[in-house]
Amino acid sequence: MVNMHQLIYALSSALDCVGIDDIHHGKRVAYMALETARELNASDSDLIDLFHLSLLHDCGVPSSRIHEKLVSTLDWEGAEAHCIRGYHLLKAIPKLKHLSDMVLYHHTHFEMLTQIDIDARTAKLANLIFLTDRIDALIAQHIEEKAQSIITIAEQIKDEVGALKLTFFDPELVEAFQKVSAKESFWFTLDEENLQSYFENYLQEIGKMEISLGSIADIVQLFAVFVDARSPHTADHLYDVAGLSRYIAQKAGLDAETCEKIRIAGLLHDLGKLKIPDEIIDREIPLSDNELNIIKRHPYETYKILSKIDGLEDIANWAAQHHENLKGTGYPYHKDDISLPVMVLAVADIFQALAQNRPYREGMHPNQILEILKKKAGLGELDRYIVEIIEENLQKCWEISMINSSHYV
């Protein structure tokens, strides 16, 4: 079993690093929202929903270009698109669908919220996310422009926010924020190491919310969609690798739980690519050696995120090793003691990547892919047994590997 609070907290780190350095935007929004809500004596259930909502509110942001626009501009008419996309993503997840309306309206001005037919709780929490999200944007803008201490600019930020109550923000929320942010310690906690300490304590305070493997799969699909959306060239790659991995694992005789864990590892194996700059992800010509070396970091970043989730140890290790091989010439660990689940995932990843169209080459036909896999097995890189499973079920493997993709050969 896995703690849902810890799962969302750890995976949300990926949302904060879309091709740029991790700026902990979601965590800062969560901290400010929680402290403001506590000033209003919010219920425990409201606080937990705010915690999850804050960390996931930008799940509809597709690229670092959009992320940077949202951070650098106080109010942008294009912001609604990521709200709508985030709404649809959360609506599809049973454990999170109650947050979907709040994500939909988290950039809606207070004066407009009062004219929309939604319940008061949804409106209040959505506007609190809007408030703290915009405060974090203002902090980023002022610190970058003036290179000043956060305490120096705090009063100016509070004045700017105060001027927007009744139009952008609920006056009750603004007043609560003004009170709680009067202490210098409020602003100091926004530093990275202090945020980490704050949330370590908060996670202990709220206890565990244990969820099943099925619910874990539902939630991680949100992040798979987020990764796949980075580029049209690799759309649905994670979904197709996950499906093919599970199929191969089943054919290899692995038990149902292991097969599902391999599928989840497939959904998460490229999570670390969110740290790769958009211009490399979107490159329409073969990558340079330097760019390939940057790409090689992504399994390591995947492990950094997943290793922080108790109960996900197997999945973290399998996902992080999907570019390893039996000769020890893979990356980033140069391991040669490759487990069967890792080999299943590695072969599925190669198969789907070769089947899918890329801007610098056409997708390959099944027989071409098989020849490449057999050659790698002959060189001692891939497990012959897994390649034989592919050969025996070649057409089915190809169909599964392309089932979600629009890039058919």
Secondary structure as UniProt FT lines:
FT   STRAND          2..3
FT   HELIX           4..15
FT   HELIX           25..39
FT   TURN            40..41
FT   HELIX           44..56
FT   TURN            57..60
FT   HELIX           64..72
FT   HELIX           77..79
FT   HELIX           80..91
FT   TURN            94..96
FT   HELIX           97..99
FT   HELIX           100..104
FT   TURN            105..107
FT   HELIX           110..113
FT   TURN            114..115
FT   HELIX           120..146
FT   HELIX           150..162
FT   TURN            163..164
FT   TURN            166..168
FT   HELIX           171..180
FT   TURN            181..182
FT   HELIX           184..188
FT   TURN            189..190
FT   HELIX           192..206
FT   STRAND          210..211
FT   HELIX           213..228
FT   TURN            229..230
FT   HELIX           232..234
FT   TURN            235..236
FT   HELIX           237..251
FT   TURN            252..253
FT   HELIX           256..268
FT   TURN            269..270
FT   HELIX           271..275
FT   HELIX           278..281
FT   HELIX           289..295
FT   TURN            296..297
FT   HELIX           298..306
FT   TURN            307..308
FT   TURN            310..311
FT   HELIX           313..320
FT   TURN            321..323
FT   TURN            326..327
FT   HELIX           340..355
FT   TURN            359..360
FT   HELIX           366..378
FT   TURN            379..380
FT   HELIX           384..392
FT   HELIX           394..401
//
